[in-house]
Amino acid sequence: MRLNGWQRLWVVIAALWTPIGVWQSAVLLPMSVQAVAVGFAMWATPLVVLYAAGLTVAWVRRGFTQQVR
């Protein structure tokens, strides 16, 4: 499986964002099951939004580059 440019960008940002998410959950929140869930949400939400934005931009670009039949 080959990754396209958007997927590569997502992987790089996920790798850079992971230490920040770990720091947020470890330093800013007391340890509990709820804190782990909140920490995971704080880590995952920007990554999901970024991936969805990449898919949306690719979908719009494809729409502009399609040839009329």
SULMO-V374091 format. One record per residue. N is the residue number from 0. RES is the residue in three letters. SS is DSSP state (helix for helix, strand for strand, loop for the rest). PHI is phi in degrees with one decimal (NA if undefined). PSI is psi in whole degrees, 0 to 359 (NA if undefined). Layout:
# SULMO-V374091
n;res;ss;phi;psi
N;RES;SS;PHI;PSI
N;RES;SS;PHI;PSI
This chain:
# SULMO-V374091
n;res;ss;phi;psi
0;MET;loop;NA;129
1;ARG;loop;-100.0;141
2;LEU;loop;-90.9;138
3;ASN;loop;-84.1;180
4;GLY;helix;-61.2;319
5;TRP;helix;-65.1;319
6;GLN;helix;-67.6;322
7;ARG;helix;-63.3;317
8;LEU;helix;-59.4;317
9;TRP;helix;-61.9;318
10;VAL;helix;-63.3;316
11;VAL;helix;-64.1;313
12;ILE;helix;-66.4;323
13;ALA;helix;-62.4;319
14;ALA;helix;-66.4;323
15;LEU;helix;-76.5;329
16;TRP;helix;-79.6;334
17;THR;helix;-57.4;312
18;PRO;helix;-61.4;327
19;ILE;helix;-67.4;317
20;GLY;helix;-64.0;321
21;VAL;helix;-65.1;316
22;TRP;helix;-62.2;316
23;GLN;helix;-59.1;314
24;SER;helix;-73.0;329
25;ALA;helix;-81.0;322
26;VAL;helix;-94.4;317
27;LEU;helix;-85.0;341
28;LEU;loop;-122.9;140
29;PRO;loop;-69.2;150
30;MET;loop;-73.3;121
31;SER;loop;-163.5;172
32;VAL;helix;-64.0;320
33;GLN;helix;-65.1;321
34;ALA;helix;-65.3;322
35;VAL;helix;-65.2;319
36;ALA;helix;-63.9;317
37;VAL;helix;-66.3;318
38;GLY;helix;-61.6;318
39;PHE;helix;-63.8;318
40;ALA;helix;-64.3;320
41;MET;helix;-65.4;330
42;TRP;helix;-80.7;315
43;ALA;helix;-79.7;327
44;THR;helix;-58.1;310
45;PRO;helix;-62.8;327
46;LEU;helix;-69.2;319
47;VAL;helix;-66.2;318
48;VAL;helix;-63.4;317
49;LEU;helix;-62.8;316
50;TYR;helix;-64.3;317
51;ALA;helix;-64.1;322
52;ALA;helix;-63.8;320
53;GLY;helix;-63.3;318
54;LEU;helix;-64.1;322
55;THR;helix;-66.0;315
56;VAL;helix;-63.0;318
57;ALA;helix;-63.5;320
58;TRP;helix;-64.3;317
59;VAL;helix;-66.7;317
60;ARG;helix;-60.2;317
61;ARG;helix;-60.7;322
62;GLY;helix;-63.2;324
63;PHE;helix;-77.8;335
64;THR;helix;-96.9;356
65;GLN;loop;-68.3;141
66;GLN;loop;-89.3;143
67;VAL;loop;-73.2;136
68;ARG;loop;-92.1;NA
